[in-house]
Amino acid sequence: MKVAVATADGQVSPHFGHAPGFTFATVDENGVKDVEYLDNPGGNCQAVPAMLAQKGVRTAIVGGIGGGAVANLQAHGIDVLGPASGDVVSVLEEFRLGTIVQGEVGCNHHGADHDCGHH
């Protein structure tokens, strides 16, 4: 399965849309392979989900993400998993082993003056 991890300095980025880039990997029972990193293409809120879909991604692993981005990913047939944290290599291995715990992936790291509705 092709997986993408929102990435910042080798760690899971705390926010999907503001991640500097994405780490892609093929993950199966034999391990994690074909790992590559691409910079965030920027653009509108549809650009990243479209890029991930174009790369064949089936699951996006995130630290935090807004509801609009979740909807855009799901519209491209991409499942969202998180919140995850830590180094990307370890998180990919946790995904392979099925030990990532699914929780609330909504954007909760902003102050009270921030509205996540625009994500």
C-alpha positions as CSV (number, residue, x, y, z in Angstrom):
1,M,0.0,0.0,0.0
2,K,1.3,3.5,-0.9
3,V,1.4,5.8,2.2
4,A,2.2,9.5,2.6
5,V,3.4,11.1,5.8
6,A,3.2,14.9,6.3
7,T,6.8,15.6,7.1
8,A,8.9,18.4,8.8
9,D,12.6,17.8,9.4
10,G,12.2,14.0,9.4
11,Q,9.3,14.1,11.9
12,V,5.6,13.9,11.4
13,S,4.4,17.5,10.8
14,P,1.9,18.8,13.4
15,H,-0.2,20.2,10.6
16,F,-0.9,18.6,7.2
17,G,-1.5,21.7,5.2
18,H,1.6,23.5,6.5
19,A,4.0,20.5,6.2
20,P,7.1,21.4,4.3
21,G,6.8,18.1,2.4
22,F,5.6,14.6,2.3
23,T,7.4,11.2,2.7
24,F,6.0,8.5,0.5
25,A,6.6,4.8,1.0
26,T,5.2,1.4,-0.1
27,V,4.3,-0.5,3.0
28,D,3.4,-4.2,3.1
29,E,4.0,-7.3,5.2
30,N,7.6,-7.4,3.9
31,G,8.5,-4.0,5.2
32,V,8.8,-0.3,4.2
33,K,10.3,0.3,0.8
34,D,10.5,2.8,-2.0
35,V,10.8,5.7,0.4
36,E,11.0,9.2,-1.2
37,Y,10.4,12.8,0.0
38,L,8.7,15.6,-2.0
39,D,8.3,19.2,-1.1
40,N,4.8,20.5,-0.5
41,P,3.5,21.8,-3.8
42,G,1.6,24.6,-2.1
43,G,-1.3,26.1,-3.9
44,N,-4.9,25.8,-3.0
45,C,-6.4,23.3,-0.6
46,Q,-7.0,20.8,-3.4
47,A,-3.4,20.7,-4.6
48,V,-1.9,18.4,-2.0
49,P,-4.7,15.8,-2.0
50,A,-4.5,15.7,-5.8
51,M,-0.8,15.3,-5.7
52,L,-1.1,12.4,-3.2
53,A,-3.7,10.7,-5.3
54,Q,-1.6,11.1,-8.4
55,K,1.2,9.3,-6.5
56,G,-1.2,6.4,-5.7
57,V,-1.4,7.1,-2.0
58,R,-4.2,5.2,-0.2
59,T,-3.4,6.4,3.4
60,A,-2.2,9.8,4.7
61,I,-0.6,9.8,8.1
62,V,-0.8,13.2,9.8
63,G,-0.1,14.9,13.1
64,G,-3.1,17.3,12.8
65,I,-5.4,18.3,9.9
66,G,-8.5,20.4,9.4
67,G,-11.8,19.1,8.4
68,G,-11.7,20.5,4.9
69,A,-8.4,18.8,4.1
70,V,-9.8,15.5,5.5
71,A,-12.8,15.8,3.2
72,N,-10.5,16.6,0.2
73,L,-8.4,13.6,0.9
74,Q,-11.4,11.3,1.3
75,A,-12.8,12.7,-2.0
76,H,-9.6,11.3,-3.6
77,G,-10.1,7.9,-2.0
78,I,-7.3,8.6,0.6
79,D,-7.8,7.5,4.2
80,V,-6.5,9.8,7.0
81,L,-4.7,8.3,10.0
82,G,-3.5,10.0,13.1
83,P,-2.7,11.9,15.1
84,A,0.8,10.6,14.7
85,S,4.1,12.0,16.1
86,G,7.7,11.1,16.1
87,D,10.2,10.3,13.4
88,V,8.8,9.3,10.0
89,V,10.7,6.0,9.7
90,S,9.3,4.9,13.1
91,V,5.8,5.9,12.2
92,L,5.9,4.1,8.9
93,E,7.0,0.9,10.8
94,E,4.2,1.4,13.3
95,F,1.8,1.6,10.4
96,R,3.2,-1.6,9.0
97,L,2.7,-3.3,12.3
98,G,-0.8,-1.9,12.8
99,T,0.2,-0.2,16.1
100,I,-0.8,3.4,15.2
101,V,-3.8,4.3,17.3
102,Q,-6.5,6.2,15.5
103,G,-7.6,9.3,17.3
104,E,-9.0,12.8,16.7
105,V,-7.0,14.2,13.8
106,G,-8.7,17.6,13.8
107,C,-6.6,20.7,14.1
108,N,-6.2,21.4,17.8
109,H,-2.8,23.0,18.1
110,H,-3.9,26.5,17.4
111,G,-4.8,29.2,19.8
112,A,-8.4,30.3,20.5
113,D,-8.1,33.0,17.9
114,H,-7.6,30.6,15.1
115,D,-10.5,29.2,13.0
116,C,-9.7,25.8,11.4
117,G,-12.6,26.2,9.1
118,H,-10.4,27.4,6.3
119,H,-8.3,24.3,6.0
